[in-house]
Amino acid sequence: MTTAGGVELTEVNSATMESKKIKGLYFCGEVLNIDGDTGGYNIQAAFSTGYCVAKNF
């Protein structure tokens, strides 16, 4: 199983997770268009991107 859909990664600064279109808008977790197997990969992406947002907010 996989999950898909959400904000395209090309629209997000991967260093800060800030929107390239709207300054001050950050994305993390499953709101991003990341395709990954279930079983821990998606939660790791959520934790990692959430940490990145918190560090750069």
PDB file of N, H, CA, C and O in Angstrom:
ATOM      1  N   MET A   1       0.838  -1.183   0.000  1.00  0.00           N
ATOM      2  CA  MET A   1       0.000   0.000   0.000  1.00  0.00           C
ATOM      3  C   MET A   1       0.878   1.239   0.000  1.00  0.00           C
ATOM      4  O   MET A   1       1.967   1.245   0.574  1.00  0.00           O
ATOM      5  N   THR A   2       0.398   2.272  -0.641  1.00  0.00           N
ATOM      6  H   THR A   2      -0.487   2.267  -1.107  1.00  0.00           H
ATOM      7  CA  THR A   2       1.088   3.557  -0.631  1.00  0.00           C
ATOM      8  C   THR A   2       0.076   4.673  -0.440  1.00  0.00           C
ATOM      9  O   THR A   2      -1.126   4.485  -0.628  1.00  0.00           O
ATOM     10  N   THR A   3       0.584   5.830  -0.066  1.00  0.00           N
ATOM     11  H   THR A   3       1.560   5.982   0.086  1.00  0.00           H
ATOM     12  CA  THR A   3      -0.254   7.026  -0.027  1.00  0.00           C
ATOM     13  C   THR A   3       0.304   8.006  -1.048  1.00  0.00           C
ATOM     14  O   THR A   3       1.500   7.985  -1.341  1.00  0.00           O
ATOM     15  N   ALA A   4      -0.536   8.847  -1.578  1.00  0.00           N
ATOM     16  H   ALA A   4      -1.507   8.864  -1.340  1.00  0.00           H
ATOM     17  CA  ALA A   4      -0.088   9.809  -2.589  1.00  0.00           C
ATOM     18  C   ALA A   4      -1.006  11.018  -2.579  1.00  0.00           C
ATOM     19  O   ALA A   4      -2.113  10.978  -2.041  1.00  0.00           O
ATOM     20  N   GLY A   5      -0.526  12.090  -3.185  1.00  0.00           N
ATOM     21  H   GLY A   5       0.373  12.123  -3.622  1.00  0.00           H
ATOM     22  CA  GLY A   5      -1.327  13.305  -3.285  1.00  0.00           C
ATOM     23  C   GLY A   5      -0.841  14.370  -2.331  1.00  0.00           C
ATOM     24  O   GLY A   5      -0.074  14.085  -1.411  1.00  0.00           O
ATOM     25  N   GLY A   6      -1.280  15.583  -2.543  1.00  0.00           N
ATOM     26  H   GLY A   6      -1.903  15.814  -3.290  1.00  0.00           H
ATOM     27  CA  GLY A   6      -0.902  16.680  -1.677  1.00  0.00           C
ATOM     28  C   GLY A   6      -0.110  17.739  -2.403  1.00  0.00           C
ATOM     29  O   GLY A   6      -0.119  17.804  -3.633  1.00  0.00           O
ATOM     30  N   VAL A   7       0.570  18.564  -1.646  1.00  0.00           N
ATOM     31  H   VAL A   7       0.578  18.512  -0.647  1.00  0.00           H
ATOM     32  CA  VAL A   7       1.357  19.667  -2.182  1.00  0.00           C
ATOM     33  C   VAL A   7       2.583  19.090  -2.892  1.00  0.00           C
ATOM     34  O   VAL A   7       3.293  18.250  -2.339  1.00  0.00           O
ATOM     35  N   GLU A   8       2.820  19.547  -4.111  1.00  0.00           N
ATOM     36  H   GLU A   8       2.243  20.229  -4.560  1.00  0.00           H
ATOM     37  CA  GLU A   8       3.965  19.067  -4.886  1.00  0.00           C
ATOM     38  C   GLU A   8       5.276  19.512  -4.226  1.00  0.00           C
ATOM     39  O   GLU A   8       5.386  20.644  -3.755  1.00  0.00           O
ATOM     40  N   LEU A   9       6.242  18.637  -4.197  1.00  0.00           N
ATOM     41  H   LEU A   9       6.153  17.718  -4.579  1.00  0.00           H
ATOM     42  CA  LEU A   9       7.524  18.946  -3.573  1.00  0.00           C
ATOM     43  C   LEU A   9       8.279  20.046  -4.308  1.00  0.00           C
ATOM     44  O   LEU A   9       9.118  20.725  -3.717  1.00  0.00           O
ATOM     45  N   THR A  10       7.987  20.225  -5.586  1.00  0.00           N
ATOM     46  H   THR A  10       7.305  19.673  -6.067  1.00  0.00           H
ATOM     47  CA  THR A  10       8.637  21.296  -6.348  1.00  0.00           C
ATOM     48  C   THR A  10       8.171  22.680  -5.897  1.00  0.00           C
ATOM     49  O   THR A  10       8.809  23.681  -6.219  1.00  0.00           O
ATOM     50  N   GLU A  11       7.062  22.744  -5.154  1.00  0.00           N
ATOM     51  H   GLU A  11       6.544  21.930  -4.892  1.00  0.00           H
ATOM     52  CA  GLU A  11       6.521  24.012  -4.674  1.00  0.00           C
ATOM     53  C   GLU A  11       6.994  24.348  -3.262  1.00  0.00           C
ATOM     54  O   GLU A  11       6.565  25.341  -2.675  1.00  0.00           O
ATOM     55  N   VAL A  12       7.895  23.500  -2.714  1.00  0.00           N
ATOM     56  H   VAL A  12       8.243  22.693  -3.191  1.00  0.00           H
ATOM     57  CA  VAL A  12       8.334  23.650  -1.330  1.00  0.00           C
ATOM     58  C   VAL A  12       9.860  23.723  -1.280  1.00  0.00           C
ATOM     59  O   VAL A  12      10.547  22.947  -1.943  1.00  0.00           O
ATOM     60  N   ASN A  13      10.379  24.654  -0.494  1.00  0.00           N
ATOM     61  H   ASN A  13       9.821  25.285   0.045  1.00  0.00           H
ATOM     62  CA  ASN A  13      11.822  24.720  -0.258  1.00  0.00           C
ATOM     63  C   ASN A  13      12.179  23.559   0.669  1.00  0.00           C
ATOM     64  O   ASN A  13      11.759  23.540   1.826  1.00  0.00           O
ATOM     65  N   SER A  14      12.941  22.603   0.178  1.00  0.00           N
ATOM     66  H   SER A  14      13.282  22.618  -0.762  1.00  0.00           H
ATOM     67  CA  SER A  14      13.213  21.387   0.946  1.00  0.00           C
ATOM     68  C   SER A  14      14.099  21.631   2.166  1.00  0.00           C
ATOM     69  O   SER A  14      14.130  20.800   3.074  1.00  0.00           O
ATOM     70  N   ALA A  15      14.810  22.737   2.207  1.00  0.00           N
ATOM     71  H   ALA A  15      14.786  23.412   1.470  1.00  0.00           H
ATOM     72  CA  ALA A  15      15.657  23.042   3.361  1.00  0.00           C
ATOM     73  C   ALA A  15      14.849  23.568   4.539  1.00  0.00           C
ATOM     74  O   ALA A  15      15.217  23.354   5.694  1.00  0.00           O
ATOM     75  N   THR A  16      13.736  24.264   4.247  1.00  0.00           N
ATOM     76  H   THR A  16      13.436  24.438   3.308  1.00  0.00           H
ATOM     77  CA  THR A  16      12.935  24.882   5.308  1.00  0.00           C
ATOM     78  C   THR A  16      11.495  24.395   5.342  1.00  0.00           C
ATOM     79  O   THR A  16      10.795  24.618   6.330  1.00  0.00           O
ATOM     80  N   MET A  17      11.039  23.737   4.288  1.00  0.00           N
ATOM     81  H   MET A  17      11.608  23.556   3.485  1.00  0.00           H
ATOM     82  CA  MET A  17       9.662  23.290   4.104  1.00  0.00           C
ATOM     83  C   MET A  17       8.697  24.460   3.926  1.00  0.00           C
ATOM     84  O   MET A  17       7.489  24.300   4.099  1.00  0.00           O
ATOM     85  N   GLU A  18       9.225  25.635   3.581  1.00  0.00           N
ATOM     86  H   GLU A  18      10.206  25.765   3.440  1.00  0.00           H
ATOM     87  CA  GLU A  18       8.400  26.816   3.327  1.00  0.00           C
ATOM     88  C   GLU A  18       7.922  26.816   1.881  1.00  0.00           C
ATOM     89  O   GLU A  18       8.650  26.417   0.972  1.00  0.00           O
ATOM     90  N   SER A  19       6.695  27.267   1.683  1.00  0.00           N
ATOM     91  H   SER A  19       6.103  27.591   2.421  1.00  0.00           H
ATOM     92  CA  SER A  19       6.140  27.387   0.336  1.00  0.00           C
ATOM     93  C   SER A  19       6.974  28.349  -0.490  1.00  0.00           C
ATOM     94  O   SER A  19       7.398  29.396   0.001  1.00  0.00           O
ATOM     95  N   LYS A  20       7.207  27.991  -1.746  1.00  0.00           N
ATOM     96  H   LYS A  20       6.863  27.141  -2.145  1.00  0.00           H
ATOM     97  CA  LYS A  20       7.916  28.889  -2.658  1.00  0.00           C
ATOM     98  C   LYS A  20       6.982  29.979  -3.180  1.00  0.00           C
ATOM     99  O   LYS A  20       7.439  31.000  -3.693  1.00  0.00           O
ATOM    100  N   LYS A  21       5.677  29.761  -3.048  1.00  0.00           N
ATOM    101  H   LYS A  21       5.306  28.931  -2.631  1.00  0.00           H
ATOM    102  CA  LYS A  21       4.692  30.707  -3.565  1.00  0.00           C
ATOM    103  C   LYS A  21       4.211  31.702  -2.511  1.00  0.00           C
ATOM    104  O   LYS A  21       3.954  32.864  -2.825  1.00  0.00           O
ATOM    105  N   ILE A  22       4.089  31.249  -1.261  1.00  0.00           N
ATOM    106  H   ILE A  22       4.298  30.305  -1.006  1.00  0.00           H
ATOM    107  CA  ILE A  22       3.549  32.095  -0.197  1.00  0.00           C
ATOM    108  C   ILE A  22       4.519  32.100   0.982  1.00  0.00           C
ATOM    109  O   ILE A  22       4.654  31.106   1.696  1.00  0.00           O
ATOM    110  N   LYS A  23       5.189  33.231   1.173  1.00  0.00           N
ATOM    111  H   LYS A  23       5.079  34.039   0.594  1.00  0.00           H
ATOM    112  CA  LYS A  23       6.155  33.352   2.261  1.00  0.00           C
ATOM    113  C   LYS A  23       5.462  33.175   3.614  1.00  0.00           C
ATOM    114  O   LYS A  23       4.389  33.733   3.846  1.00  0.00           O
ATOM    115  N   GLY A  24       6.075  32.403   4.496  1.00  0.00           N
ATOM    116  H   GLY A  24       6.946  31.950   4.308  1.00  0.00           H
ATOM    117  CA  GLY A  24       5.531  32.181   5.831  1.00  0.00           C
ATOM    118  C   GLY A  24       4.588  31.001   5.929  1.00  0.00           C
ATOM    119  O   GLY A  24       4.090  30.703   7.015  1.00  0.00           O
ATOM    120  N   LEU A  25       4.327  30.314   4.810  1.00  0.00           N
ATOM    121  H   LEU A  25       4.732  30.557   3.928  1.00  0.00           H
ATOM    122  CA  LEU A  25       3.468  29.131   4.810  1.00  0.00           C
ATOM    123  C   LEU A  25       4.353  27.901   4.720  1.00  0.00           C
ATOM    124  O   LEU A  25       5.138  27.761   3.782  1.00  0.00           O
ATOM    125  N   TYR A  26       4.225  27.010   5.694  1.00  0.00           N
ATOM    126  H   TYR A  26       3.587  27.124   6.455  1.00  0.00           H
ATOM    127  CA  TYR A  26       5.067  25.820   5.776  1.00  0.00           C
ATOM    128  C   TYR A  26       4.210  24.565   5.637  1.00  0.00           C
ATOM    129  O   TYR A  26       3.039  24.554   6.016  1.00  0.00           O
ATOM    130  N   PHE A  27       4.807  23.515   5.092  1.00  0.00           N
ATOM    131  H   PHE A  27       5.759  23.524   4.784  1.00  0.00           H
ATOM    132  CA  PHE A  27       4.118  22.239   4.904  1.00  0.00           C
ATOM    133  C   PHE A  27       4.932  21.119   5.530  1.00  0.00           C
ATOM    134  O   PHE A  27       6.162  21.148   5.507  1.00  0.00           O
ATOM    135  N   CYS A  28       4.249  20.140   6.085  1.00  0.00           N
ATOM    136  H   CYS A  28       3.249  20.116   6.104  1.00  0.00           H
ATOM    137  CA  CYS A  28       4.947  18.964   6.598  1.00  0.00           C
ATOM    138  C   CYS A  28       3.996  17.769   6.631  1.00  0.00           C
ATOM    139  O   CYS A  28       2.778  17.919   6.533  1.00  0.00           O
ATOM    140  N   GLY A  29       4.574  16.601   6.768  1.00  0.00           N
ATOM    141  H   GLY A  29       5.563  16.480   6.847  1.00  0.00           H
ATOM    142  CA  GLY A  29       3.794  15.380   6.918  1.00  0.00           C
ATOM    143  C   GLY A  29       3.050  14.964   5.667  1.00  0.00           C
ATOM    144  O   GLY A  29       3.530  15.144   4.548  1.00  0.00           O
ATOM    145  N   GLU A  30       1.873  14.407   5.876  1.00  0.00           N
ATOM    146  H   GLU A  30       1.483  14.261   6.785  1.00  0.00           H
ATOM    147  CA  GLU A  30       1.117  13.822   4.775  1.00  0.00           C
ATOM    148  C   GLU A  30       0.400  14.840   3.910  1.00  0.00           C
ATOM    149  O   GLU A  30      -0.297  14.466   2.966  1.00  0.00           O
ATOM    150  N   VAL A  31       0.558  16.122   4.215  1.00  0.00           N
ATOM    151  H   VAL A  31       1.124  16.426   4.982  1.00  0.00           H
ATOM    152  CA  VAL A  31       0.014  17.151   3.329  1.00  0.00           C
ATOM    153  C   VAL A  31       0.889  17.273   2.076  1.00  0.00           C
ATOM    154  O   VAL A  31       0.466  17.855   1.077  1.00  0.00           O
ATOM    155  N   LEU A  32       2.104  16.726   2.131  1.00  0.00           N
ATOM    156  H   LEU A  32       2.448  16.253   2.943  1.00  0.00           H
ATOM    157  CA  LEU A  32       3.030  16.739   0.997  1.00  0.00           C
ATOM    158  C   LEU A  32       2.785  15.552   0.086  1.00  0.00           C
ATOM    159  O   LEU A  32       2.316  14.505   0.532  1.00  0.00           O
ATOM    160  N   ASN A  33       3.100  15.713  -1.179  1.00  0.00           N
ATOM    161  H   ASN A  33       3.481  16.564  -1.542  1.00  0.00           H
ATOM    162  CA  ASN A  33       2.946  14.633  -2.153  1.00  0.00           C
ATOM    163  C   ASN A  33       4.179  13.733  -2.105  1.00  0.00           C
ATOM    164  O   ASN A  33       5.064  13.815  -2.957  1.00  0.00           O
ATOM    165  N   ILE A  34       4.212  12.881  -1.098  1.00  0.00           N
ATOM    166  H   ILE A  34       3.493  12.814  -0.406  1.00  0.00           H
ATOM    167  CA  ILE A  34       5.292  11.913  -0.934  1.00  0.00           C
ATOM    168  C   ILE A  34       4.679  10.529  -1.064  1.00  0.00           C
ATOM    169  O   ILE A  34       3.793  10.166  -0.291  1.00  0.00           O
ATOM    170  N   ASP A  35       5.144   9.758  -2.033  1.00  0.00           N
ATOM    171  H   ASP A  35       5.865  10.054  -2.661  1.00  0.00           H
ATOM    172  CA  ASP A  35       4.673   8.382  -2.193  1.00  0.00           C
ATOM    173  C   ASP A  35       5.584   7.463  -1.394  1.00  0.00           C
ATOM    174  O   ASP A  35       6.793   7.420  -1.621  1.00  0.00           O
ATOM    175  N   GLY A  36       5.000   6.739  -0.470  1.00  0.00           N
ATOM    176  H   GLY A  36       4.018   6.774  -0.286  1.00  0.00           H
ATOM    177  CA  GLY A  36       5.815   5.833   0.329  1.00  0.00           C
ATOM    178  C   GLY A  36       5.011   4.647   0.798  1.00  0.00           C
ATOM    179  O   GLY A  36       3.796   4.729   0.979  1.00  0.00           O
ATOM    180  N   ASP A  37       5.702   3.544   0.993  1.00  0.00           N
ATOM    181  H   ASP A  37       6.689   3.477   0.846  1.00  0.00           H
ATOM    182  CA  ASP A  37       5.053   2.362   1.547  1.00  0.00           C
ATOM    183  C   ASP A  37       4.575   2.665   2.958  1.00  0.00           C
ATOM    184  O   ASP A  37       5.187   3.456   3.677  1.00  0.00           O
ATOM    185  N   THR A  38       3.496   2.039   3.339  1.00  0.00           N
ATOM    186  H   THR A  38       2.999   1.397   2.755  1.00  0.00           H
ATOM    187  CA  THR A  38       3.038   2.171   4.711  1.00  0.00           C
ATOM    188  C   THR A  38       3.940   1.308   5.595  1.00  0.00           C
ATOM    189  O   THR A  38       4.673   0.456   5.092  1.00  0.00           O
ATOM    190  N   GLY A  39       3.886   1.524   6.888  1.00  0.00           N
ATOM    191  H   GLY A  39       3.291   2.215   7.297  1.00  0.00           H
ATOM    192  CA  GLY A  39       4.691   0.732   7.795  1.00  0.00           C
ATOM    193  C   GLY A  39       5.858   1.505   8.374  1.00  0.00           C
ATOM    194  O   GLY A  39       6.924   0.935   8.605  1.00  0.00           O
ATOM    195  N   GLY A  40       5.674   2.781   8.609  1.00  0.00           N
ATOM    196  H   GLY A  40       4.808   3.244   8.421  1.00  0.00           H
ATOM    197  CA  GLY A  40       6.707   3.561   9.271  1.00  0.00           C
ATOM    198  C   GLY A  40       7.361   4.612   8.404  1.00  0.00           C
ATOM    199  O   GLY A  40       7.896   5.592   8.923  1.00  0.00           O
ATOM    200  N   TYR A  41       7.331   4.432   7.085  1.00  0.00           N
ATOM    201  H   TYR A  41       6.896   3.637   6.663  1.00  0.00           H
ATOM    202  CA  TYR A  41       8.000   5.398   6.212  1.00  0.00           C
ATOM    203  C   TYR A  41       7.279   6.738   6.211  1.00  0.00           C
ATOM    204  O   TYR A  41       7.923   7.787   6.253  1.00  0.00           O
ATOM    205  N   ASN A  42       5.966   6.717   6.163  1.00  0.00           N
ATOM    206  H   ASN A  42       5.443   5.865   6.129  1.00  0.00           H
ATOM    207  CA  ASN A  42       5.207   7.965   6.154  1.00  0.00           C
ATOM    208  C   ASN A  42       5.316   8.692   7.488  1.00  0.00           C
ATOM    209  O   ASN A  42       5.394   9.920   7.519  1.00  0.00           O
ATOM    210  N   ILE A  43       5.321   7.951   8.583  1.00  0.00           N
ATOM    211  H   ILE A  43       5.257   6.953   8.558  1.00  0.00           H
ATOM    212  CA  ILE A  43       5.447   8.610   9.886  1.00  0.00           C
ATOM    213  C   ILE A  43       6.844   9.195  10.054  1.00  0.00           C
ATOM    214  O   ILE A  43       7.012  10.232  10.695  1.00  0.00           O
ATOM    215  N   GLN A  44       7.845   8.535   9.480  1.00  0.00           N
ATOM    216  H   GLN A  44       7.709   7.693   8.959  1.00  0.00           H
ATOM    217  CA  GLN A  44       9.199   9.102   9.528  1.00  0.00           C
ATOM    218  C   GLN A  44       9.267  10.391   8.720  1.00  0.00           C
ATOM    219  O   GLN A  44       9.896  11.358   9.149  1.00  0.00           O
ATOM    220  N   ALA A  45       8.629  10.414   7.561  1.00  0.00           N
ATOM    221  H   ALA A  45       8.118   9.629   7.213  1.00  0.00           H
ATOM    222  CA  ALA A  45       8.582  11.636   6.752  1.00  0.00           C
ATOM    223  C   ALA A  45       7.851  12.741   7.510  1.00  0.00           C
ATOM    224  O   ALA A  45       8.264  13.900   7.461  1.00  0.00           O
ATOM    225  N   ALA A  46       6.770  12.395   8.210  1.00  0.00           N
ATOM    226  H   ALA A  46       6.435  11.454   8.250  1.00  0.00           H
ATOM    227  CA  ALA A  46       6.018  13.381   8.989  1.00  0.00           C
ATOM    228  C   ALA A  46       6.874  13.953  10.117  1.00  0.00           C
ATOM    229  O   ALA A  46       6.894  15.167  10.322  1.00  0.00           O
ATOM    230  N   PHE A  47       7.578  13.095  10.845  1.00  0.00           N
ATOM    231  H   PHE A  47       7.562  12.109  10.678  1.00  0.00           H
ATOM    232  CA  PHE A  47       8.441  13.568  11.932  1.00  0.00           C
ATOM    233  C   PHE A  47       9.591  14.422  11.401  1.00  0.00           C
ATOM    234  O   PHE A  47       9.900  15.474  11.961  1.00  0.00           O
ATOM    235  N   SER A  48      10.216  13.971  10.329  1.00  0.00           N
ATOM    236  H   SER A  48       9.965  13.116   9.874  1.00  0.00           H
ATOM    237  CA  SER A  48      11.370  14.685   9.776  1.00  0.00           C
ATOM    238  C   SER A  48      10.993  16.051   9.213  1.00  0.00           C
ATOM    239  O   SER A  48      11.679  17.041   9.469  1.00  0.00           O
ATOM    240  N   THR A  49       9.898  16.108   8.443  1.00  0.00           N
ATOM    241  H   THR A  49       9.341  15.304   8.236  1.00  0.00           H
ATOM    242  CA  THR A  49       9.487  17.392   7.883  1.00  0.00           C
ATOM    243  C   THR A  49       8.929  18.308   8.974  1.00  0.00           C
ATOM    244  O   THR A  49       9.107  19.524   8.908  1.00  0.00           O
ATOM    245  N   GLY A  50       8.264  17.744   9.962  1.00  0.00           N
ATOM    246  H   GLY A  50       8.119  16.756  10.015  1.00  0.00           H
ATOM    247  CA  GLY A  50       7.767  18.531  11.089  1.00  0.00           C
ATOM    248  C   GLY A  50       8.907  19.160  11.879  1.00  0.00           C
ATOM    249  O   GLY A  50       8.822  20.316  12.293  1.00  0.00           O
ATOM    250  N   TYR A  51       9.968  18.396  12.086  1.00  0.00           N
ATOM    251  H   TYR A  51      10.037  17.457  11.750  1.00  0.00           H
ATOM    252  CA  TYR A  51      11.156  18.914  12.763  1.00  0.00           C
ATOM    253  C   TYR A  51      11.774  20.045  11.964  1.00  0.00           C
ATOM    254  O   TYR A  51      12.167  21.069  12.523  1.00  0.00           O
ATOM    255  N   CYS A  52      11.858  19.859  10.664  1.00  0.00           N
ATOM    256  H   CYS A  52      11.539  19.027  10.210  1.00  0.00           H
ATOM    257  CA  CYS A  52      12.428  20.869   9.783  1.00  0.00           C
ATOM    258  C   CYS A  52      11.628  22.170   9.833  1.00  0.00           C
ATOM    259  O   CYS A  52      12.205  23.257   9.877  1.00  0.00           O
ATOM    260  N   VAL A  53      10.315  22.059   9.827  1.00  0.00           N
ATOM    261  H   VAL A  53       9.846  21.176   9.792  1.00  0.00           H
ATOM    262  CA  VAL A  53       9.454  23.254   9.927  1.00  0.00           C
ATOM    263  C   VAL A  53       9.681  23.949  11.261  1.00  0.00           C
ATOM    264  O   VAL A  53       9.864  25.166  11.300  1.00  0.00           O
ATOM    265  N   ALA A  54       9.670  23.187  12.362  1.00  0.00           N
ATOM    266  H   ALA A  54       9.521  22.199  12.330  1.00  0.00           H
ATOM    267  CA  ALA A  54       9.836  23.780  13.694  1.00  0.00           C
ATOM    268  C   ALA A  54      11.191  24.465  13.827  1.00  0.00           C
ATOM    269  O   ALA A  54      11.299  25.510  14.468  1.00  0.00           O
ATOM    270  N   LYS A  55      12.210  23.892  13.234  1.00  0.00           N
ATOM    271  H   LYS A  55      12.123  23.043  12.713  1.00  0.00           H
ATOM    272  CA  LYS A  55      13.567  24.447  13.319  1.00  0.00           C
ATOM    273  C   LYS A  55      13.676  25.751  12.525  1.00  0.00           C
ATOM    274  O   LYS A  55      14.449  26.634  12.898  1.00  0.00           O
ATOM    275  N   ASN A  56      12.916  25.883  11.440  1.00  0.00           N
ATOM    276  H   ASN A  56      12.289  25.165  11.136  1.00  0.00           H
ATOM    277  CA  ASN A  56      13.035  27.037  10.557  1.00  0.00           C
ATOM    278  C   ASN A  56      11.910  28.043  10.669  1.00  0.00           C
ATOM    279  O   ASN A  56      11.904  29.035   9.940  1.00  0.00           O
ATOM    280  N   PHE A  57      10.959  27.819  11.559  1.00  0.00           N
ATOM    281  H   PHE A  57      10.963  27.013  12.151  1.00  0.00           H
ATOM    282  CA  PHE A  57       9.792  28.703  11.682  1.00  0.00           C
ATOM    283  C   PHE A  57      10.138  29.963  12.418  1.00  0.00           C
ATOM    284  O   PHE A  57       9.276  30.821  12.613  1.00  0.00           O
TER     285      PHE A  57
END
